[in-house]
Amino acid sequence: MSSNKSILERRTRQIKTMAKDLGFDFCGISKAEFLEEEAPRLESWLNQQMHGKMAYMANHFDKRLDPTKLVDGAKSVISLIYNYYPQRDFNESSGYKIAKYAFGKDYHYVIKDLLKVFFQRIQDDIGEVNGRVFVDSAPVLERVWAKKGGLGWIGKNGLLLNQKMGSFFFLAEIILDLELACDGPVADHCGTCTKCMDACPTDAIPMPYVVDGSRCISYFTIELKEEIPAAFRGSYKDWIFGCDICQDVCPWNRFSRPHREEKFKPTEELQQMKPHDWLEITNDIFNRLFKGSAVKRTKYEGLKRNIAFLNQKKSDDHKI
């Protein structure tokens, strides 16, 4: 028994060392098992239509809760944190704001490449292992797994919070059929703070730990493909792609430190954008400015819609 335990611990140390060598800030391990506590929460959230028009959120319900349906014989979930907090926030000078995670290259590709290298190293160093890598691209409840793996707690704004670096980071997972030594969860440190709830201009956090995705600025500026409801005009605070408000006000983000990933750095052209540049942006400029960027998800027409929505409010205020 002790021999088996020492093998698990040695494997786990190997994997955590690999994670650090590849630039991941934290690595946590949890047992791949059915998420029994999450099932009623997810069902309730969906039944209340808090996913809005994001129909894909209702798909693959069982897979979201059971990792063995994603990887046969899954035994462990490796959860990883990768920092994206920028050296400088150029949003204030640009007149229009995009979420910090989208300043540089699309994280899906950057982190997916790292995960592939990671998984190959596991096979090279430990042996033949069956598994899959994930970075916000499959029905995986990444924040729940990160919480179970001891990487932090899920805050009142629905994001994973880490005591040492806040929440400006990406989460990624490797689900595999390799048994490892598991980490335990950490305590919730939100306390009585409600800054994220109080600051949300669209009331997308109606109660602690519940986020109404259908009211979130990120949802309206990225996921929603139709017209933005007029009732939310004036609530946007100049956001045209995503939103960082609930993170910017979170006290734990005083511990955020600039990332070291060159691919996440914004181009000089993007940093120099001014209000008139956004208003006059063409399809060609959009494609050049956001080549390989997550902003491409909203497409040129979507970004123009978002800018126009903000300007309609400004135009109305001017008339008054």
N, C-alpha and C positions, 0 to 999 in steps of 0.2 A: 504494500500500500504506500509506504513512504517512498519507495523507489519510483512508483508511478507519479507521485506528487512532485518529486524532484525533477522528473522528466518534463511535466507540465510547466513547472516554474522556469526551467531552463529554456524551453520553447518560447514561453511568453516573454522572457527577457530578451531573447534573440529578436523577436518580432518588434518589441518596443524600441530596441536599438536601431533596427532597420528604419522604423518610422521616423526617428529623430534624425538619422543620417539623410533621409530624403526631404527633410525640411518641415515635417509635420510638428506642430507645437505640442500636441498632446495625443496620447493613444490610450484607449480604454477597451477592456474586454468584457463581454457579457455572454451568458449562455444563450444559445439559439433555441428559443422556446416560444410557445404561443403567448401573445400579449393579452392575457385574459382581462386585465384591468382596463385596457385601452378599448376593447371591443364596444362596450356600451357608450363610452365617450365619443368614439368616432361615429357610431350609429346615430347618436343624438345630434351631433354637429351636422351631419348630412341631412337628417330629417328636418332640421330647422333651416335648411337651405343656406347655410352660412358659407357654402362653397360657391354661391352665385352661379355664374355660367360655366364654371370650371367642371364640366361633366366628367372629365377624367378622374376627378377626385373620388367619384362614387364607383369607379371601376376597380376590379381586383380586390374587393373588400377582404377576402380571405388571405390573399398574398401579403397585404399590408400588415396583417396580424401574425402571420406564421412564416418565418424564414425558411422552413423546410419545404415550402411550396415554391421557393425561389431557387434553392439549392438542395438537391436530394441528400439526405443524411446530414444536413447542417448541424454543427455542434457548437460553433462559436461565431460571435459577431464582433469584428474589430471596428471600433469607432475612432475616427480621426478628426483632428481640428487643424485647419490651415488658415493662417492669418491673412486678412486683406486690408487691414486698416492703413489708409494712405499717409504718406509723409506730409501732404498738404491737401486741404479741401479747397478746390478752386471754385466750388459752387457759388460762393458768396459774390464773387466778382463777375460770374458769367451771366447773372440775371435769371437764369433758369437752372433747375437742379436735377441731377441724375444721382441715383443711389451709388454709394461709394463702391459697392461690389462690382459695378459696371465701368469703373474708370479705365480699366485696361482690357486685356484679352479675356475672352469668355472662359470662365472658371471651369465649365464642364470639360473642356478639352485639356486645359492645363493640368487639372488635378487627375483627370482620367488617365493621362499619360503617366503620371507619377504612380498611380495605383497599379497600372499594368507592370511597371518596373518592380514595384513592391511585391506583387503576387508572384512574379517570376523569381524574385530573390527567396521568397518563402519556399518555393519548390526546389530551388537550387540548394538551399541550406538545410531544409528540414525533410524534404522528400516529396513524393507525388501527393498532391492535395487537390481535391475538387472544390471549386469555389467560384464566386463572381464578385466583381468590383462595382461599386455604385457611387455616384455623386449627383444627387438630385435628379435622377433620370429614370427611376423605376418606383413601383409601389412599396417604398420602404419608409417606415416612420423613423426617420433619422434622429430626430430630437429625443425620442423615447429611448432609442438604443444608446445614444450618447449619454443620456441620464443614467441608464442602467449600468453603463460602463464607467461611471464615476467622473465623467468629463465636466459635469456641472449640473445645474437644475433648470427646469423649464420655468421661466419667469412669467410674470403677469401679462407680458406682451406676447407670450407664446414662443419666445425665442430661448435657445439654450444660453444660460449665463454661466460664465466661468470666473471664479474669484480672482484669478491672476490676469485675465485679459478681456473681461467683459463679454461682448457678443459680436464684434465685428470680425467674424471668421466663417469659413465654409466648413460644412460637415461632410464626411465621406465614410463609406463603410466597405468592409470586405467580409462577406459571409462565406464560411468555409466548413468543410467536414473534418476539421482538425480540433481535437479537444485542447483547451488552453485553461490556464488559471484565470478565474474571473475577478474583476474588480467590483467593489460594492458601490452603491449610489452615495451621493453626498447630500447634505442637508440643504433645504431651501433657505436662501439668505435674502429674500425680498422684504421680509418683515412687514411693516405697515406702510411701506412706500407705495404710492400710487402715481408717481410722476409720469409713467408711460400712458396710463389711462387718462390722466388729466390733460396731457399734451396732445393727444390724438385729435386732430381737427374734424374728423368725420365720425367720431364716436365708434370706432371699429373695435374697441375693447370694452364691451358693455358690462363686463364683470371680470374680476380677477381670474386669470388663466383661461379666459375664453376670448378668442379673436374671431370676429365676424368678418370673414374674408370678403364677403360681398360688399363691405363698406370701406375696405382698405384702399388707400391711394395707390399702392402697388398693384392691386387688382385692376383698378380703373385704368391705369396708365400702361399696363402690360397685357393682362389676361383678357379684359373686355374688348371685344372686336367691334361692338356697335357703338352708338353714340353714348357719351357719358351723361348720366341723368342730370338735368338742369338743377335739381335740388342741391347738388353738391358744389355748384359754382360758388367760388369765393372761399372754399375750404382747403384749397390745394397748396397754398404757401409756395407757389412757383415750382412744384415738382412736375417734371415732364417724363420721368422714367423711374419708377420705383419710389421709395420713400424711406428716410432714415430717422424720422422724428422720434419714434419711441425708443430708438437706440441712442440718439444724441442726448436725450434727457436722462438716460439711465445712469445712476451714480456709479455703477460697476464699470462703466466704460471710461472712467478716469484712469483705469489701468491699461487701456489700449496703447499699444506701441506700434510704430510703423513696421509694415511687412518688409520682407527681404526678397520678394519675388519680382524680378525684372519685368516679367510678362504682365504684371498687374499695374504697372506704372502707366499713367495717361500720356498720350502724345502731347507734344508742345502745342500743336494746332488745337487740340481739344481744350487745353488749359487756357488758351488765348481767346476762346469764344466769348463774345459779348452779346447783349440782348438783341442788337440789330442783326448779328450773324445768325442767331437762332431763327429770327423772323424771316430771314431771306434764304434759309437753307434750301438747297436743291437736292434732287435725288442723287446726283453725282457726288456732291459734297458729303451727303449722308453716308453713302457707300464707302467713300474714302476715310471719313472720320471714324466710322465704326466697323471697319474691316476686321473680322474676327472677334467682334465684341458681342456681349450679351444683349446690347441695345438693338441689335438687328432683329431680335425677337418681336419687337413691336412694329417693325417695318417703317419705311419712310412715311407712309400714309398715316400710320398710328401716331408717330411722333408729331407730325403736322397737326393732327387732330388734337393732341394733348396741348400743344402750344396755342392753338386757336381757342381752346376751351378756357385757358387762362386769360387770354387777351379779350375774350368776350366780357369777362368780369371786369377787367380794367377799363374797357370801353364804356360799360354801364356806369362805373363809378365816375368816369370823366363827364358823362352826360349829366349826372346828378350834381 
